[in-house]
Amino acid sequence: MAMIEQSKRAVSELSTTVFSALGTTVQRAFSSLCDVLVPPVCLSCENHVSQQGMVCAECWSQLSFLEPPWCAVMGTPFAYDLGEGAQSAYAIAYPPPYDKARAAVIYTDRARHMVQGLKFSDRTDLAPWMAQWMTRVGADVFEDTSVLVPVPLHRGRLWQRRYNQSAELARHVGRLTGLSYQPDWLSRIRPTRQQVGLGRKERVRNVQGAFRVDDAQKLHVKGRHIVLVDDVFTTGATLEACTRALRRGGATRVSCLTFARVAPGED
């Protein structure tokens, strides 16, 4: 089973890398060959699908994509359209330090399976497809001068995991949008506990002072619009801590882009 999963990842990553350099006819032939060698499976389960990057009908029905109308700041959905620029009661009562937050899907079981596969199971082949959904939903935060910065891991955890899932997502969003991808502009300067299972106040304390823009990077960050990229928006504590660090480093605007977010009231 492990060898099969490795083959799937290798084929998916290879196809993503070479497709941009191939003509349409060659792309189709290469895709067909890959599908014969390693039959494509659903991004969220092991059901077979017709081509790479697809979600089976059962999983698709269980995914909740975020679409307008939504809060202009938090990106949380509204039951009906309140007009351009409308904000949720939460955003008005507790204004976040970032300018906007956008997420592609609600963090349901199917979305959780994808996130955990990328984060804990070496499923880096999921990142290009997840980034496509993020790119679509993040259209209103992208500008020509925006810079993509992933939420960093501490070096100890990065050594254990071998890659940063947020950096993988940011890298592929950069490929799709043409925006600059800068994984070194923000650093995590101390290790923190896993946020899973912690309440809002505990999460805030856990990441307080954990991020910094190094002196060598402040010249680059100053005056820029930073798009912070992460896998999941839960309470927002990590993104808020990162935003404050970036603003101290000189960023004039910060937006947040995640693959999934916990539904309002369920964090």
PESULSUL-V368003 format. One line per field, one symbol per residue. phi: phi as a letter, one per 40 degrees, with the letter a starting at -180 (. if undefined). psi: psi as a letter, one per 30 degrees, with the letter a starting at -180 (. if undefined). Layout:
phi=???
psi=???
This chain:
phi=.cccccccccccccccccdccbcdccdccccccccccbdcbdcbabccbcacgbbcdccdcbcbccbccaccccgccbcacchcgcbccccccbdccccabbbcacccdccccccccccbbgccccdcccccccccccdcbcbdccbcbcccccdccccccgabccccccccccccbgccbbcbcbbccacbcccdgccdccccccbcgcbaccdccccccdgccbbcbacbcbcgccccccccccccchccabbbbbcbaccdgbc
psi=eeeeeeeeeeeeeeeeefefglleeeeeeeeeeefeejkklkffagkklflkglkleeeefgkjkkllklkfefgkklflkglkgklleeeeeiklflelkklelkiaeeeeeeeeeeefgghfffeeeeeeeeeefgegfklegkkkjlkllkeeeeeeffljeeeeeeeeeeeefglkjifgfkkjfkkllkfkfkleeeeeeegkgflkjleffeeeekgljkjkklekjdfgeeeeeeeeeeefffkfkklkklelkkkkfg.
